[in-house]
Amino acid sequence: MTVIYLVIVGAAAGFLATRLMKLETDILTTIAIGIAGALIGGFVLRILLTVAGLLGGLIGAVLGALLLIWLYQTYIAKRK
């Protein structure tokens, strides 16, 4: 079933891509372009989401550290 889904999505993606780029191809080439584009696009998107996830973790860690420093300065450092 996954192969059939890949061919259907590939055909649709290939059709849209070839029309947007004004490229006239036969049906097999259109499907091949769509499937290859889906594989490349999925790989690139996975890399971008991984990088965005790492940056999100870094931002969250910095914000957490800033909060701890503020709490320390506000409640603990003033008492000394």
Buried (B, 14 or more C-beta within 10 A) or exposed (E): EEEEEBEEBBBBBBBEBBEEEEEEBEEEEBBBBBBEBBEEEEEEEEEEEEEEEEEEEEEEEEEEEEEEEEEEEEEEEEEE
